[in-house]
Amino acid sequence: MSKWSQFFIKNTGLGPYVWVVFYILPFYFIFRSSSPYEIALGIGLILLFFACYVMAFVSKKGWLVFFWTSVQILVSIVMTVLFGYVYFSLFLAFFIGNLQNRVAFFTFYTIHLISTIVTVNVGFATKNPVFITQLPFVLVCLIGVVLLPVSTYNKNRQDKLEGQLENANKRISELVKLEERQRIARDLHDTLGQKLSLIGLKTDLAGKLIDLDARQARAELDDIRQTARTALKEVREMVTSMRGDRVEDELYRVRQILKAAEIELRLEGDPTHLDTSLMIENVLSMCLKEAVTNVVRHSKASVCTIAFRPSRTELVLRVSDNGVGIAKNTVRGNGLRGMRERLEFVNGSFDIESVHGTTVVIRVPNMPKPPEKEEIRA
């Protein structure tokens, strides 16, 4: 809702200045009067209306807008009754249409409409000859008083909404770019983090074996070279096509890194028959990668258990170890934060338990694949 101090749109165009040109018209009605006092009064009213019209546009305080507009309405009533000049009501109609505040608009619109209708009826009731001779113009003026404020107000409101919509679209575009950057950063972190951890472990192992078993050391170096090539390939594929990974493909890499870290893998459940959508499976594989990477880096465990427990409504993945438990700096790390963001995207969640080791419980909604895709895969 607009503040009371924001009564007008920021740009009213040339409209106010065009209307000022028509201030010459009331002098024709005033000089028809034979009384010099009435002429002086009429000129004073015109100058007062002009001053109030300008002050109302430049005023920034809510109560000043009320005051100057009320004076304009009073001047319009007096000019209509004394001189038969009803056209000030059109000035007010345009002015009221540019009010930005909804309450102020409807308040002044109602007061102005009622006052104009009453004063015109008074003019006809007193059989003012000026009203009789300009009857068609008076009717046009009444139509303008009814329609002009509403059309102006709606047009200004539409322009404002279009501006807000344009700003919202720009904001959405910026947020989409930001989310895409964050997603790429998470994927790079998870992909490179696992591969670099594997390279580090194999490098340490090769360093220990170089004097004891040269053949095995060369084999480890070959594995390091292959792992580096695989990491480079995955990064290129991820950046170019952002492909999704299957859980069973991720398990193959999990076995490699756990074997290199001399951690025993115990698998429970069948990862090849998860019966879920590719998007859910992709999120699950990335979370599995991060969970296992944390086991290798921080747990100092000898056994890692991965359990898949699907149900009708959700799929539960448990990654547990018999290590020292999770550390506080790990909980606050980028990896688990990225895991949480991915799971929130698919309405999933995860919990961490640190009793006799660490257990990461990942829950995602079970979204079965369409039947035709199942038949193609079979």
C-alpha beads as a LAMMPS data file, in Angstrom:
LAMMPS data file: protein, C-alpha beads

378 atoms
377 bonds

1 atom types
1 bond types

-500.0 500.0 xlo xhi
-500.0 500.0 ylo yhi
-500.0 500.0 zlo zhi

Masses

1 110.0

Atoms # bond

1 1 1 0.000 0.000 0.000
2 1 1 1.308 3.469 -0.906
3 1 1 2.351 5.799 1.846
4 1 1 0.188 8.844 2.520
5 1 1 3.069 11.085 1.474
6 1 1 3.091 9.482 -1.998
7 1 1 -0.061 10.908 -3.527
8 1 1 0.986 11.382 -7.123
9 1 1 2.739 9.382 -9.765
10 1 1 6.300 10.470 -10.365
11 1 1 5.678 11.620 -13.932
12 1 1 2.362 13.152 -15.024
13 1 1 3.686 14.188 -18.428
14 1 1 2.596 17.448 -20.098
15 1 1 -0.995 17.114 -18.880
16 1 1 -0.859 19.691 -16.055
17 1 1 0.726 22.291 -18.346
18 1 1 -1.785 21.717 -21.154
19 1 1 -4.662 22.275 -18.733
20 1 1 -3.131 25.571 -17.604
21 1 1 -3.646 26.987 -21.115
22 1 1 -7.411 26.761 -20.597
23 1 1 -7.298 29.186 -17.687
24 1 1 -8.100 31.928 -20.199
25 1 1 -11.645 30.593 -20.644
26 1 1 -13.165 31.679 -17.296
27 1 1 -12.417 35.339 -18.054
28 1 1 -15.085 35.221 -20.767
29 1 1 -17.697 34.267 -18.196
30 1 1 -16.457 36.747 -15.616
31 1 1 -16.494 39.821 -17.860
32 1 1 -20.092 39.075 -18.854
33 1 1 -20.999 40.325 -15.401
34 1 1 -21.793 44.031 -15.058
35 1 1 -20.705 44.339 -11.436
36 1 1 -17.018 45.278 -10.882
37 1 1 -17.115 43.512 -7.532
38 1 1 -18.160 40.255 -9.179
39 1 1 -15.414 40.714 -11.792
40 1 1 -12.824 41.284 -9.072
41 1 1 -14.154 38.285 -7.141
42 1 1 -14.011 36.124 -10.253
43 1 1 -10.429 37.124 -11.054
44 1 1 -9.454 36.423 -7.457
45 1 1 -11.082 32.995 -7.609
46 1 1 -9.250 32.176 -10.844
47 1 1 -5.898 33.154 -9.350
48 1 1 -6.709 31.222 -6.169
49 1 1 -7.648 28.131 -8.147
50 1 1 -4.456 28.394 -10.202
51 1 1 -2.331 28.742 -7.062
52 1 1 -4.051 25.781 -5.362
53 1 1 -3.718 23.695 -8.535
54 1 1 0.049 24.289 -8.635
55 1 1 0.528 23.859 -4.881
56 1 1 -1.373 20.578 -4.874
57 1 1 0.985 19.151 -7.503
58 1 1 4.167 20.267 -5.772
59 1 1 3.049 19.420 -2.223
60 1 1 4.643 16.353 -0.634
61 1 1 2.683 16.216 2.625
62 1 1 -0.618 14.350 2.755
63 1 1 -2.588 16.968 4.642
64 1 1 -1.484 19.730 2.231
65 1 1 -2.851 17.756 -0.701
66 1 1 -6.166 17.454 1.154
67 1 1 -6.191 21.175 1.875
68 1 1 -5.347 22.453 -1.617
69 1 1 -7.745 20.025 -3.287
70 1 1 -10.566 21.009 -0.936
71 1 1 -9.997 24.680 -1.773
72 1 1 -10.114 23.848 -5.490
73 1 1 -13.444 22.095 -5.043
74 1 1 -14.855 25.113 -3.182
75 1 1 -13.629 27.496 -5.898
76 1 1 -15.199 25.290 -8.579
77 1 1 -18.544 25.333 -6.736
78 1 1 -18.517 29.150 -6.365
79 1 1 -17.536 29.683 -10.022
80 1 1 -20.327 27.367 -11.158
81 1 1 -23.003 29.036 -9.032
82 1 1 -21.997 32.700 -9.595
83 1 1 -20.705 32.685 -13.164
84 1 1 -21.983 29.436 -14.647
85 1 1 -18.383 28.312 -15.260
86 1 1 -18.520 24.544 -14.672
87 1 1 -15.310 23.694 -16.509
88 1 1 -13.095 23.896 -13.444
89 1 1 -14.570 20.497 -12.643
90 1 1 -12.638 19.055 -15.616
91 1 1 -9.405 20.450 -14.182
92 1 1 -10.211 18.731 -10.906
93 1 1 -11.182 15.512 -12.692
94 1 1 -7.736 15.292 -14.293
95 1 1 -6.066 16.256 -11.029
96 1 1 -7.957 13.654 -8.983
97 1 1 -7.162 10.953 -11.553
98 1 1 -3.451 11.464 -10.859
99 1 1 -3.826 10.743 -7.157
100 1 1 -1.819 7.640 -6.384
101 1 1 -3.303 6.754 -3.021
102 1 1 -6.429 4.608 -3.396
103 1 1 -8.288 6.043 -0.397
104 1 1 -7.524 9.638 -1.371
105 1 1 -8.635 8.998 -4.944
106 1 1 -12.021 7.519 -4.074
107 1 1 -12.622 10.141 -1.369
108 1 1 -11.990 13.123 -3.616
109 1 1 -13.661 11.460 -6.598
110 1 1 -16.879 10.967 -4.626
111 1 1 -16.851 14.485 -3.146
112 1 1 -16.103 16.102 -6.493
113 1 1 -18.744 14.105 -8.365
114 1 1 -21.480 14.875 -5.824
115 1 1 -20.570 18.565 -5.575
116 1 1 -20.524 18.968 -9.369
117 1 1 -23.908 17.286 -9.831
118 1 1 -25.448 19.373 -7.038
119 1 1 -24.100 22.708 -8.340
120 1 1 -25.223 21.944 -11.911
121 1 1 -28.714 21.110 -10.646
122 1 1 -28.716 24.356 -8.684
123 1 1 -27.823 26.232 -11.856
124 1 1 -30.702 24.644 -13.763
125 1 1 -33.098 25.122 -10.826
126 1 1 -32.349 28.849 -10.751
127 1 1 -32.809 28.972 -14.547
128 1 1 -29.363 30.410 -15.105
129 1 1 -29.304 31.468 -18.805
130 1 1 -25.612 30.540 -19.075
131 1 1 -26.433 26.917 -18.223
132 1 1 -29.306 26.824 -20.702
133 1 1 -27.221 28.149 -23.607
134 1 1 -24.318 25.754 -22.981
135 1 1 -26.373 22.686 -22.059
136 1 1 -24.497 20.272 -24.396
137 1 1 -21.137 21.370 -22.981
138 1 1 -22.410 20.984 -19.417
139 1 1 -23.468 17.424 -20.160
140 1 1 -20.078 16.684 -21.713
141 1 1 -18.474 18.176 -18.612
142 1 1 -20.520 15.896 -16.355
143 1 1 -19.489 12.872 -18.418
144 1 1 -15.861 13.972 -18.084
145 1 1 -16.209 14.303 -14.321
146 1 1 -17.474 10.709 -14.170
147 1 1 -15.059 9.054 -16.608
148 1 1 -11.853 11.140 -16.716
149 1 1 -10.646 10.459 -13.133
150 1 1 -11.321 6.734 -13.431
151 1 1 -9.582 6.381 -16.802
152 1 1 -6.594 8.453 -15.667
153 1 1 -6.305 6.563 -12.386
154 1 1 -6.499 3.167 -14.124
155 1 1 -3.945 4.193 -16.750
156 1 1 -1.509 5.400 -14.090
157 1 1 -2.084 2.249 -12.084
158 1 1 -1.493 0.090 -15.147
159 1 1 1.740 1.938 -15.922
160 1 1 2.854 1.441 -12.320
161 1 1 2.038 -2.288 -12.417
162 1 1 3.870 -2.665 -15.722
163 1 1 6.906 -1.000 -14.163
164 1 1 6.702 -3.296 -11.145
165 1 1 6.327 -6.304 -13.447
166 1 1 9.388 -5.265 -15.419
167 1 1 11.388 -4.860 -12.212
168 1 1 10.127 -8.236 -10.963
169 1 1 11.165 -9.914 -14.229
170 1 1 14.620 -8.383 -13.939
171 1 1 14.852 -9.574 -10.348
172 1 1 13.727 -13.083 -11.308
173 1 1 16.307 -13.153 -14.094
174 1 1 19.032 -12.157 -11.630
175 1 1 17.895 -14.798 -9.129
176 1 1 17.856 -17.475 -11.837
177 1 1 21.413 -16.577 -12.809
178 1 1 22.472 -16.596 -9.169
179 1 1 20.849 -19.980 -8.532
180 1 1 22.493 -21.400 -11.654
181 1 1 25.897 -20.168 -10.477
182 1 1 25.320 -21.709 -7.053
183 1 1 24.204 -24.991 -8.609
184 1 1 27.289 -25.146 -10.831
185 1 1 29.467 -24.320 -7.822
186 1 1 27.857 -27.147 -5.806
187 1 1 28.283 -29.626 -8.644
188 1 1 31.906 -28.643 -9.138
189 1 1 32.516 -28.911 -5.401
190 1 1 30.995 -32.383 -5.181
191 1 1 32.546 -33.744 -8.382
192 1 1 36.045 -32.366 -7.945
193 1 1 36.005 -32.909 -4.171
194 1 1 35.509 -36.649 -4.528
195 1 1 38.051 -37.051 -7.303
196 1 1 40.670 -34.936 -5.589
197 1 1 40.173 -36.880 -2.371
198 1 1 40.714 -40.117 -4.306
199 1 1 43.826 -38.691 -5.980
200 1 1 45.184 -37.589 -2.612
201 1 1 44.635 -41.014 -1.041
202 1 1 46.192 -42.864 -3.963
203 1 1 49.135 -40.463 -4.016
204 1 1 49.834 -41.158 -0.343
205 1 1 49.523 -44.890 -1.002
206 1 1 51.857 -44.706 -3.998
207 1 1 54.389 -42.783 -1.910
208 1 1 54.370 -45.563 0.684
209 1 1 54.656 -48.329 -1.913
210 1 1 57.325 -46.802 -4.121
211 1 1 60.142 -48.372 -2.078
212 1 1 58.267 -51.531 -1.050
213 1 1 56.438 -52.565 -4.219
214 1 1 57.341 -50.587 -7.339
215 1 1 54.841 -52.469 -9.507
216 1 1 51.935 -51.697 -7.184
217 1 1 53.102 -48.089 -6.924
218 1 1 53.032 -47.786 -10.726
219 1 1 49.520 -49.258 -10.719
220 1 1 48.398 -46.649 -8.193
221 1 1 49.954 -43.903 -10.320
222 1 1 48.063 -45.220 -13.345
223 1 1 44.854 -45.080 -11.297
224 1 1 45.660 -41.477 -10.311
225 1 1 46.181 -40.580 -13.961
226 1 1 42.900 -42.236 -14.937
227 1 1 41.038 -40.574 -12.063
228 1 1 42.337 -37.151 -13.120
229 1 1 41.202 -37.783 -16.689
230 1 1 37.819 -38.945 -15.448
231 1 1 37.461 -35.808 -13.302
232 1 1 38.337 -33.582 -16.249
233 1 1 35.845 -35.404 -18.444
234 1 1 33.082 -35.134 -15.853
235 1 1 33.677 -31.403 -15.363
236 1 1 33.494 -30.814 -19.114
237 1 1 30.321 -32.856 -19.417
238 1 1 28.777 -31.139 -16.431
239 1 1 29.491 -27.637 -17.733
240 1 1 28.400 -28.357 -21.308
241 1 1 25.336 -30.539 -20.844
242 1 1 24.701 -30.685 -17.068
243 1 1 23.851 -34.344 -17.378
244 1 1 22.310 -36.316 -14.523
245 1 1 23.967 -39.251 -12.755
246 1 1 22.399 -42.588 -11.841
247 1 1 22.756 -43.946 -8.333
248 1 1 24.236 -47.218 -9.602
249 1 1 26.887 -45.267 -11.558
250 1 1 27.709 -43.260 -8.465
251 1 1 28.029 -46.456 -6.413
252 1 1 30.764 -47.634 -8.769
253 1 1 32.789 -44.527 -7.951
254 1 1 31.921 -44.876 -4.260
255 1 1 33.415 -48.379 -4.225
256 1 1 36.612 -47.016 -5.764
257 1 1 37.134 -44.223 -3.258
258 1 1 36.245 -46.402 -0.254
259 1 1 38.610 -49.119 -1.452
260 1 1 41.394 -46.567 -1.866
261 1 1 40.709 -45.288 1.667
262 1 1 40.748 -48.886 2.978
263 1 1 37.159 -48.611 4.194
264 1 1 34.889 -51.625 3.901
265 1 1 31.632 -51.046 2.022
266 1 1 28.438 -52.747 3.159
267 1 1 25.494 -52.317 0.819
268 1 1 21.887 -52.896 1.876
269 1 1 18.999 -52.789 -0.575
270 1 1 18.943 -52.838 -4.365
271 1 1 20.065 -49.528 -5.946
272 1 1 19.223 -50.783 -9.454
273 1 1 15.465 -50.915 -8.794
274 1 1 14.721 -47.602 -7.113
275 1 1 11.765 -46.876 -9.450
276 1 1 12.021 -43.096 -9.130
277 1 1 12.382 -40.174 -11.506
278 1 1 15.704 -39.185 -13.052
279 1 1 15.672 -35.829 -11.264
280 1 1 15.225 -37.487 -7.857
281 1 1 17.885 -40.064 -8.692
282 1 1 20.289 -37.342 -9.791
283 1 1 19.803 -35.434 -6.514
284 1 1 20.180 -38.674 -4.564
285 1 1 23.437 -39.573 -6.337
286 1 1 24.936 -36.145 -5.637
287 1 1 23.959 -36.408 -1.974
288 1 1 25.445 -39.910 -1.805
289 1 1 28.672 -38.564 -3.291
290 1 1 28.898 -35.805 -0.674
291 1 1 28.066 -38.145 2.221
292 1 1 30.713 -40.693 1.216
293 1 1 33.273 -37.945 0.621
294 1 1 32.711 -36.766 4.196
295 1 1 33.156 -40.339 5.468
296 1 1 36.518 -40.597 3.717
297 1 1 37.727 -37.172 4.803
298 1 1 36.555 -36.908 8.400
299 1 1 35.306 -40.175 9.886
300 1 1 38.503 -42.265 10.301
301 1 1 36.152 -45.239 9.930
302 1 1 36.837 -48.805 8.868
303 1 1 33.299 -49.653 7.712
304 1 1 30.772 -47.608 5.683
305 1 1 27.208 -48.870 5.308
306 1 1 24.921 -47.623 2.539
307 1 1 21.281 -48.688 2.832
308 1 1 18.436 -48.052 0.358
309 1 1 14.951 -48.354 1.854
310 1 1 12.205 -47.446 -0.614
311 1 1 8.548 -47.218 0.375
312 1 1 5.341 -46.200 -1.341
313 1 1 5.675 -42.508 -0.424
314 1 1 9.391 -41.889 0.064
315 1 1 12.857 -43.222 -0.580
316 1 1 15.280 -43.308 2.364
317 1 1 19.046 -43.468 1.938
318 1 1 21.210 -44.083 5.012
319 1 1 24.969 -43.586 4.919
320 1 1 26.580 -44.613 8.201
321 1 1 30.107 -45.291 9.448
322 1 1 31.818 -46.522 12.612
323 1 1 34.189 -43.587 12.857
324 1 1 34.755 -40.765 15.333
325 1 1 31.560 -38.863 14.585
326 1 1 30.941 -35.732 12.610
327 1 1 32.665 -32.468 13.533
328 1 1 31.044 -29.074 13.865
329 1 1 33.063 -27.572 11.034
330 1 1 31.818 -30.357 8.782
331 1 1 28.195 -29.636 9.633
332 1 1 28.685 -26.025 8.593
333 1 1 30.662 -26.853 5.452
334 1 1 29.710 -26.072 1.874
335 1 1 29.108 -29.733 1.051
336 1 1 26.274 -30.355 3.515
337 1 1 24.794 -26.937 2.802
338 1 1 24.712 -27.803 -0.890
339 1 1 23.121 -31.167 -0.016
340 1 1 20.397 -29.408 1.950
341 1 1 19.706 -26.985 -0.916
342 1 1 19.422 -29.821 -3.437
343 1 1 17.031 -31.778 -1.229
344 1 1 14.879 -28.720 -0.574
345 1 1 14.528 -28.304 -4.343
346 1 1 12.821 -31.735 -4.589
347 1 1 10.992 -31.438 -1.225
348 1 1 13.451 -33.769 0.454
349 1 1 15.339 -33.567 3.748
350 1 1 18.247 -35.070 5.642
351 1 1 19.231 -35.650 9.256
352 1 1 22.606 -36.320 10.841
353 1 1 23.089 -38.627 13.806
354 1 1 26.421 -38.879 15.581
355 1 1 26.138 -41.877 17.896
356 1 1 28.802 -44.631 17.528
357 1 1 29.954 -42.971 14.333
358 1 1 27.943 -40.852 11.948
359 1 1 24.703 -41.620 10.133
360 1 1 23.290 -39.391 7.395
361 1 1 19.616 -40.110 6.718
362 1 1 18.402 -38.729 3.376
363 1 1 14.700 -38.716 2.519
364 1 1 13.256 -37.857 -0.875
365 1 1 9.680 -38.244 -2.154
366 1 1 9.126 -41.376 -4.207
367 1 1 8.174 -40.223 -7.705
368 1 1 7.807 -43.281 -9.962
369 1 1 8.871 -43.081 -13.579
370 1 1 6.196 -43.175 -16.301
371 1 1 5.313 -46.739 -17.442
372 1 1 6.627 -46.217 -20.961
373 1 1 10.074 -45.281 -19.657
374 1 1 10.165 -48.406 -17.508
375 1 1 9.407 -50.578 -20.550
376 1 1 12.187 -48.942 -22.581
377 1 1 14.674 -49.491 -19.778
378 1 1 13.609 -53.121 -19.392

Bonds

1 1 1 2
2 1 2 3
3 1 3 4
4 1 4 5
5 1 5 6
6 1 6 7
7 1 7 8
8 1 8 9
9 1 9 10
10 1 10 11
11 1 11 12
12 1 12 13
13 1 13 14
14 1 14 15
15 1 15 16
16 1 16 17
17 1 17 18
18 1 18 19
19 1 19 20
20 1 20 21
21 1 21 22
22 1 22 23
23 1 23 24
24 1 24 25
25 1 25 26
26 1 26 27
27 1 27 28
28 1 28 29
29 1 29 30
30 1 30 31
31 1 31 32
32 1 32 33
33 1 33 34
34 1 34 35
35 1 35 36
36 1 36 37
37 1 37 38
38 1 38 39
39 1 39 40
40 1 40 41
41 1 41 42
42 1 42 43
43 1 43 44
44 1 44 45
45 1 45 46
46 1 46 47
47 1 47 48
48 1 48 49
49 1 49 50
50 1 50 51
51 1 51 52
52 1 52 53
53 1 53 54
54 1 54 55
55 1 55 56
56 1 56 57
57 1 57 58
58 1 58 59
59 1 59 60
60 1 60 61
61 1 61 62
62 1 62 63
63 1 63 64
64 1 64 65
65 1 65 66
66 1 66 67
67 1 67 68
68 1 68 69
69 1 69 70
70 1 70 71
71 1 71 72
72 1 72 73
73 1 73 74
74 1 74 75
75 1 75 76
76 1 76 77
77 1 77 78
78 1 78 79
79 1 79 80
80 1 80 81
81 1 81 82
82 1 82 83
83 1 83 84
84 1 84 85
85 1 85 86
86 1 86 87
87 1 87 88
88 1 88 89
89 1 89 90
90 1 90 91
91 1 91 92
92 1 92 93
93 1 93 94
94 1 94 95
95 1 95 96
96 1 96 97
97 1 97 98
98 1 98 99
99 1 99 100
100 1 100 101
101 1 101 102
102 1 102 103
103 1 103 104
104 1 104 105
105 1 105 106
106 1 106 107
107 1 107 108
108 1 108 109
109 1 109 110
110 1 110 111
111 1 111 112
112 1 112 113
113 1 113 114
114 1 114 115
115 1 115 116
116 1 116 117
117 1 117 118
118 1 118 119
119 1 119 120
120 1 120 121
121 1 121 122
122 1 122 123
123 1 123 124
124 1 124 125
125 1 125 126
126 1 126 127
127 1 127 128
128 1 128 129
129 1 129 130
130 1 130 131
131 1 131 132
132 1 132 133
133 1 133 134
134 1 134 135
135 1 135 136
136 1 136 137
137 1 137 138
138 1 138 139
139 1 139 140
140 1 140 141
141 1 141 142
142 1 142 143
143 1 143 144
144 1 144 145
145 1 145 146
146 1 146 147
147 1 147 148
148 1 148 149
149 1 149 150
150 1 150 151
151 1 151 152
152 1 152 153
153 1 153 154
154 1 154 155
155 1 155 156
156 1 156 157
157 1 157 158
158 1 158 159
159 1 159 160
160 1 160 161
161 1 161 162
162 1 162 163
163 1 163 164
164 1 164 165
165 1 165 166
166 1 166 167
167 1 167 168
168 1 168 169
169 1 169 170
170 1 170 171
171 1 171 172
172 1 172 173
173 1 173 174
174 1 174 175
175 1 175 176
176 1 176 177
177 1 177 178
178 1 178 179
179 1 179 180
180 1 180 181
181 1 181 182
182 1 182 183
183 1 183 184
184 1 184 185
185 1 185 186
186 1 186 187
187 1 187 188
188 1 188 189
189 1 189 190
190 1 190 191
191 1 191 192
192 1 192 193
193 1 193 194
194 1 194 195
195 1 195 196
196 1 196 197
197 1 197 198
198 1 198 199
199 1 199 200
200 1 200 201
201 1 201 202
202 1 202 203
203 1 203 204
204 1 204 205
205 1 205 206
206 1 206 207
207 1 207 208
208 1 208 209
209 1 209 210
210 1 210 211
211 1 211 212
212 1 212 213
213 1 213 214
214 1 214 215
215 1 215 216
216 1 216 217
217 1 217 218
218 1 218 219
219 1 219 220
220 1 220 221
221 1 221 222
222 1 222 223
223 1 223 224
224 1 224 225
225 1 225 226
226 1 226 227
227 1 227 228
228 1 228 229
229 1 229 230
230 1 230 231
231 1 231 232
232 1 232 233
233 1 233 234
234 1 234 235
235 1 235 236
236 1 236 237
237 1 237 238
238 1 238 239
239 1 239 240
240 1 240 241
241 1 241 242
242 1 242 243
243 1 243 244
244 1 244 245
245 1 245 246
246 1 246 247
247 1 247 248
248 1 248 249
249 1 249 250
250 1 250 251
251 1 251 252
252 1 252 253
253 1 253 254
254 1 254 255
255 1 255 256
256 1 256 257
257 1 257 258
258 1 258 259
259 1 259 260
260 1 260 261
261 1 261 262
262 1 262 263
263 1 263 264
264 1 264 265
265 1 265 266
266 1 266 267
267 1 267 268
268 1 268 269
269 1 269 270
270 1 270 271
271 1 271 272
272 1 272 273
273 1 273 274
274 1 274 275
275 1 275 276
276 1 276 277
277 1 277 278
278 1 278 279
279 1 279 280
280 1 280 281
281 1 281 282
282 1 282 283
283 1 283 284
284 1 284 285
285 1 285 286
286 1 286 287
287 1 287 288
288 1 288 289
289 1 289 290
290 1 290 291
291 1 291 292
292 1 292 293
293 1 293 294
294 1 294 295
295 1 295 296
296 1 296 297
297 1 297 298
298 1 298 299
299 1 299 300
300 1 300 301
301 1 301 302
302 1 302 303
303 1 303 304
304 1 304 305
305 1 305 306
306 1 306 307
307 1 307 308
308 1 308 309
309 1 309 310
310 1 310 311
311 1 311 312
312 1 312 313
313 1 313 314
314 1 314 315
315 1 315 316
316 1 316 317
317 1 317 318
318 1 318 319
319 1 319 320
320 1 320 321
321 1 321 322
322 1 322 323
323 1 323 324
324 1 324 325
325 1 325 326
326 1 326 327
327 1 327 328
328 1 328 329
329 1 329 330
330 1 330 331
331 1 331 332
332 1 332 333
333 1 333 334
334 1 334 335
335 1 335 336
336 1 336 337
337 1 337 338
338 1 338 339
339 1 339 340
340 1 340 341
341 1 341 342
342 1 342 343
343 1 343 344
344 1 344 345
345 1 345 346
346 1 346 347
347 1 347 348
348 1 348 349
349 1 349 350
350 1 350 351
351 1 351 352
352 1 352 353
353 1 353 354
354 1 354 355
355 1 355 356
356 1 356 357
357 1 357 358
358 1 358 359
359 1 359 360
360 1 360 361
361 1 361 362
362 1 362 363
363 1 363 364
364 1 364 365
365 1 365 366
366 1 366 367
367 1 367 368
368 1 368 369
369 1 369 370
370 1 370 371
371 1 371 372
372 1 372 373
373 1 373 374
374 1 374 375
375 1 375 376
376 1 376 377
377 1 377 378
